[in-house]
Amino acid sequence: MSRSFRSGFFLTLAAGSTIALAQALFGPPSTEASGQQTAESRVVLVAVTDAQNRTIVDLETDDFQLEEDGAPRDVFEARIADYPVVVLIDNGSGAQDDLATIRAAAARFVARIGERAVAVGTLASPPEMLATFEDDRPTVLARLDKLALRPGPLAPLEALAAATRLIRDVGAPFSAVIVVAAGPIESEAQEPTDLLKPILESRAFINGVGRRPAAATGGDSDLVRDLSARTGGQFTVVFSQPSYAVALDRLADRLAAEFMVEYLVPRGSNPSPDVRVGVKIPGVRVRGMGVSR
């Protein structure tokens, strides 16, 4: 698991950490001026907080230090994360009372996560992608506003499979799927391997927001909760309609505080799970979430 240390130390992304299997987002490999050695880039995803656990976003490239497998690496660029996000919304029978509130909360979320590619889809069977990464933000919001109830069961694995297909086509080093559901989504007794395997292999962070009755206690069996745990995402339980917006606002704040730190490695070198990131500011903490390779 990833571990956090104070400034002056480093954060290690161990072999068990979530790893995004994709090429770096920042373009072609870099070449030194001499022309005799070529370098390629990898990207690590981190969040930085102060001693009071408040996120820090006013950082520049020179603030970061990085080692890979014990060897110092040059940090090429550090910037606020802009990886693609897919939002999947429950529009099945169980969401009849909550759909308008979910739509509004999702629209606010989309507006808060910065300039990045966003797609929107549904969970009711058969699931549908209403907007893709090719659509601009006004189009995404307009289609989200028109999302309608479709009475019937949900098809969460089919919806997630469609979302991760979009993500694979983009080839970004990191990605996330946000699932907003009006109730528990039961894990299927026999999960279709042909759907589940590519979802997990996409390495997308799956985050969920799910409503429960106010009297609910303890855990429950939920497909999205399980996938969130397996992919390094986050699952939030809400107990009232206003809490959808609160949960999604917090998630948007978290995404907006992540940094993608690109660093250079010798061309053809093998990726190492031992990537350590530090920030040259006293009293801060660094939390790592993944490294591209």
C-alpha positions as CSV (number, residue, x, y, z in Angstrom):
1,M,0.0,0.0,0.0
2,S,1.1,3.6,-0.5
3,R,2.5,5.4,2.6
4,S,2.7,9.1,3.4
5,F,5.7,10.8,4.9
6,R,6.5,14.4,5.9
7,S,8.4,16.8,3.7
8,G,12.1,15.8,3.2
9,F,11.1,12.2,2.8
10,F,9.5,10.5,-0.1
11,L,6.3,8.5,-0.8
12,T,6.8,5.0,-2.1
13,L,4.3,3.5,-4.6
14,A,4.8,-0.1,-3.7
15,A,4.0,-3.0,-6.0
16,G,0.5,-3.3,-4.5
17,S,-0.4,0.2,-5.5
18,T,-2.9,1.0,-8.2
19,I,-1.0,1.3,-11.4
20,A,-2.4,2.9,-14.6
21,L,-1.3,0.9,-17.7
22,A,-1.0,3.5,-20.4
23,Q,1.4,5.8,-22.2
24,A,2.2,9.2,-20.8
25,L,-0.2,12.0,-21.8
26,F,2.3,14.6,-22.5
27,G,3.3,13.8,-26.1
28,P,6.3,12.2,-27.7
29,P,9.5,11.2,-25.9
30,S,12.0,14.0,-25.2
31,T,15.5,14.2,-26.7
32,E,18.6,15.8,-25.1
33,A,20.3,18.6,-27.0
34,S,23.3,16.4,-27.7
35,G,21.1,14.1,-29.7
36,Q,23.0,11.1,-28.3
37,Q,20.6,10.0,-25.6
38,T,16.8,9.8,-25.8
39,A,14.5,9.9,-22.8
40,E,10.9,9.0,-22.4
41,S,8.4,10.1,-19.8
42,R,6.3,8.5,-17.1
43,V,3.7,10.1,-14.9
44,V,3.0,9.7,-11.2
45,L,-0.3,10.9,-9.6
46,V,-0.1,12.5,-6.2
47,A,-1.9,14.7,-3.8
48,V,-0.1,17.1,-1.4
49,T,-1.5,18.3,2.0
50,D,-0.2,20.5,4.8
51,A,0.1,19.7,8.5
52,Q,-3.7,20.4,8.9
53,N,-4.5,18.0,6.1
54,R,-5.5,20.8,3.8
55,T,-4.8,20.3,0.1
56,I,-2.0,22.3,-1.5
57,V,-2.4,23.3,-5.2
58,D,0.0,26.3,-5.6
59,L,3.0,24.1,-6.4
60,E,5.4,24.3,-9.4
61,T,7.5,21.8,-11.1
62,D,10.6,22.8,-9.2
63,D,8.9,22.0,-5.9
64,F,8.9,18.3,-6.6
65,Q,11.7,15.7,-6.2
66,L,11.5,12.2,-7.5
67,E,13.4,8.9,-7.4
68,E,12.7,5.7,-9.3
69,D,14.2,2.5,-8.0
70,G,16.7,4.6,-6.0
71,A,17.9,6.6,-8.9
72,P,17.1,10.4,-9.1
73,R,14.9,11.4,-12.0
74,D,14.4,14.8,-13.6
75,V,10.9,16.1,-13.1
76,F,9.8,17.4,-16.5
77,E,6.5,18.9,-15.6
78,A,4.0,19.0,-12.7
79,R,0.5,20.2,-13.2
80,I,-3.0,19.8,-11.8
81,A,-4.4,16.5,-13.0
82,D,-6.6,16.6,-16.1
83,Y,-7.3,12.9,-16.8
84,P,-10.6,11.9,-18.3
85,V,-13.7,11.2,-16.2
86,V,-16.9,9.3,-17.0
87,V,-20.0,9.9,-14.9
88,L,-22.6,7.1,-14.8
89,I,-26.0,7.9,-13.4
90,D,-28.8,5.7,-12.0
91,N,-31.9,6.3,-14.1
92,G,-33.7,3.1,-13.3
93,S,-37.0,2.5,-11.4
94,G,-35.3,3.0,-8.0
95,A,-34.2,6.5,-8.9
96,Q,-37.6,7.9,-9.7
97,D,-37.7,10.2,-6.6
98,D,-34.0,11.1,-6.8
99,L,-33.2,11.6,-10.4
100,A,-33.7,15.4,-10.6
101,T,-31.5,15.8,-7.6
102,I,-28.8,13.5,-9.0
103,R,-28.9,15.3,-12.3
104,A,-28.3,18.7,-10.6
105,A,-25.6,17.3,-8.4
106,A,-23.8,15.7,-11.3
107,A,-24.0,18.9,-13.4
108,R,-22.4,20.8,-10.5
109,F,-19.7,18.1,-10.3
110,V,-18.9,18.3,-14.0
111,A,-18.7,22.1,-13.8
112,R,-16.2,21.9,-10.8
113,I,-13.6,19.4,-12.1
114,G,-11.8,21.7,-14.5
115,E,-10.9,21.6,-18.1
116,R,-10.8,17.8,-18.8
117,A,-12.6,15.4,-21.0
118,V,-15.9,14.3,-19.5
119,A,-18.4,11.7,-20.7
120,V,-21.8,10.9,-19.3
121,G,-23.8,7.6,-19.3
122,T,-26.7,5.8,-17.8
123,L,-27.1,2.7,-15.7
124,A,-30.6,1.5,-16.6
125,S,-30.8,-1.4,-19.0
126,P,-29.8,-1.0,-21.7
127,P,-27.2,1.5,-20.6
128,E,-26.4,4.4,-23.0
129,M,-23.5,6.9,-23.3
130,L,-25.2,10.2,-23.6
131,A,-22.0,12.2,-24.2
132,T,-18.5,11.2,-25.0
133,F,-15.0,12.7,-24.6
134,E,-15.5,14.2,-28.1
135,D,-18.3,16.5,-26.8
136,D,-17.6,19.9,-25.4
137,R,-18.7,20.9,-21.9
138,P,-21.9,22.7,-22.9
139,T,-23.0,19.6,-24.9
140,V,-22.2,17.3,-22.0
141,L,-24.3,19.5,-19.6
142,A,-27.2,19.8,-22.0
143,R,-27.4,16.1,-22.4
144,L,-27.1,15.5,-18.7
145,D,-30.0,17.9,-18.1
146,K,-32.2,15.9,-20.5
147,L,-31.4,12.5,-18.9
148,A,-34.7,10.7,-18.4
149,L,-35.9,7.9,-16.2
150,R,-36.0,4.5,-17.8
151,P,-38.1,2.2,-15.6
152,G,-36.6,-1.2,-15.3
153,P,-33.5,-2.9,-13.9
154,L,-29.9,-1.6,-13.9
155,A,-27.1,-3.0,-16.0
156,P,-24.0,-1.7,-14.1
157,L,-21.4,-4.0,-15.5
158,E,-22.5,-3.2,-19.1
159,A,-22.4,0.5,-18.3
160,L,-18.9,0.3,-16.7
161,A,-17.7,-1.8,-19.6
162,A,-18.8,0.9,-22.1
163,A,-17.2,3.6,-19.9
164,T,-13.8,1.8,-19.8
165,R,-13.9,1.2,-23.5
166,L,-14.0,5.0,-24.0
167,I,-11.2,5.4,-21.6
168,R,-9.0,2.8,-23.4
169,D,-9.5,4.6,-26.7
170,V,-8.1,7.8,-25.1
171,G,-5.0,6.2,-23.8
172,A,-4.5,8.6,-20.9
173,P,-2.2,7.5,-18.0
174,F,-5.0,7.9,-15.5
175,S,-8.8,8.0,-15.6
176,A,-11.9,7.8,-13.3
177,V,-15.4,6.5,-13.4
178,I,-18.0,8.1,-11.1
179,V,-21.1,6.0,-10.4
180,V,-24.1,7.8,-8.7
181,A,-26.8,5.4,-7.6
182,A,-30.1,5.8,-5.7
183,G,-29.7,2.5,-3.9
184,P,-27.4,-0.5,-3.5
185,I,-26.4,-2.2,-6.7
186,E,-26.3,-5.9,-5.9
187,S,-23.2,-7.8,-7.0
188,E,-24.3,-10.4,-9.5
189,A,-24.0,-14.0,-8.4
190,Q,-21.9,-14.9,-11.4
191,E,-20.2,-11.8,-12.7
192,P,-19.6,-12.0,-16.4
193,T,-15.8,-12.4,-16.8
194,D,-15.9,-10.9,-20.3
195,L,-17.2,-7.6,-18.7
196,L,-15.5,-7.6,-15.4
197,K,-12.0,-8.3,-16.6
198,P,-11.7,-5.4,-19.0
199,I,-13.1,-3.1,-16.4
200,L,-10.4,-4.0,-14.0
201,E,-7.7,-4.1,-16.6
202,S,-8.6,-0.5,-17.6
203,R,-7.0,0.6,-14.3
204,A,-9.6,3.4,-14.0
205,F,-10.4,4.6,-10.5
206,I,-14.0,3.7,-9.9
207,N,-15.7,6.0,-7.4
208,G,-19.2,5.6,-6.1
209,V,-21.9,7.6,-4.4
210,G,-24.8,5.5,-3.2
211,R,-27.9,6.4,-1.2
212,R,-29.2,4.3,1.7
213,P,-32.2,4.5,3.9
214,A,-31.6,6.7,6.9
215,A,-32.1,3.8,9.3
216,A,-29.5,1.6,7.5
217,T,-26.6,0.4,9.6
218,G,-23.5,-1.5,8.8
219,G,-22.2,-2.5,5.4
220,D,-24.0,-4.0,2.5
221,S,-23.3,-6.0,-0.6
222,D,-22.7,-3.5,-3.4
223,L,-21.0,-4.0,-6.7
224,V,-19.7,-0.4,-6.9
225,R,-18.4,-0.4,-3.4
226,D,-16.5,-3.6,-4.2
227,L,-15.1,-2.2,-7.4
228,S,-14.1,1.1,-5.7
229,A,-12.1,-0.9,-3.2
230,R,-10.5,-3.0,-5.9
231,T,-9.5,-0.1,-8.1
232,G,-8.3,2.4,-5.5
233,G,-11.4,4.6,-5.7
234,Q,-13.7,5.9,-3.1
235,F,-17.2,5.0,-2.1
236,T,-19.5,7.4,-0.3
237,V,-22.8,6.5,1.3
238,V,-25.5,9.2,1.5
239,F,-28.7,9.2,3.4
240,S,-30.7,12.1,1.9
241,Q,-31.2,13.8,-1.4
242,P,-29.2,17.0,-0.5
243,S,-26.2,14.8,0.3
244,Y,-25.6,13.8,-3.3
245,A,-24.3,17.3,-4.0
246,V,-22.2,17.3,-0.8
247,A,-20.6,14.0,-1.7
248,L,-19.9,14.9,-5.3
249,D,-18.6,18.4,-4.2
250,R,-16.0,16.6,-2.0
251,L,-15.0,14.3,-4.7
252,A,-14.6,17.2,-7.2
253,D,-12.4,19.0,-4.6
254,R,-10.3,15.9,-4.3
255,L,-9.8,15.5,-8.0
256,A,-9.0,19.2,-8.4
257,A,-6.2,18.9,-5.9
258,E,-4.4,16.0,-7.6
259,F,-1.1,16.5,-9.4
260,M,0.3,14.7,-12.4
261,V,4.1,14.7,-12.1
262,E,5.8,13.8,-15.3
263,Y,9.4,12.7,-15.1
264,L,12.1,11.5,-17.5
265,V,13.7,8.0,-17.7
266,P,16.3,6.5,-20.0
267,R,14.6,5.2,-23.2
268,G,13.8,1.5,-23.0
269,S,14.3,1.3,-19.2
270,N,11.9,-1.1,-17.3
271,P,9.3,0.5,-15.1
272,S,9.9,0.1,-11.4
273,P,7.1,-0.1,-8.7
274,D,9.5,1.8,-6.4
275,V,8.7,5.4,-7.2
276,R,9.3,8.0,-4.5
277,V,8.0,11.6,-4.6
278,G,8.9,14.4,-2.3
279,V,8.0,18.1,-2.1
280,K,10.6,20.7,-1.0
281,I,8.3,22.5,1.4
282,P,8.5,22.0,5.2
283,G,5.6,20.3,6.9
284,V,3.7,18.9,3.9
285,R,2.7,15.3,3.2
286,V,2.6,13.6,-0.2
287,R,0.1,10.8,-1.0
288,G,0.6,8.7,-4.1
289,M,-2.2,7.1,-6.1
290,G,-0.4,5.5,-9.1
291,V,2.3,5.6,-11.7
292,S,2.1,5.2,-15.5
293,R,4.3,2.7,-17.3
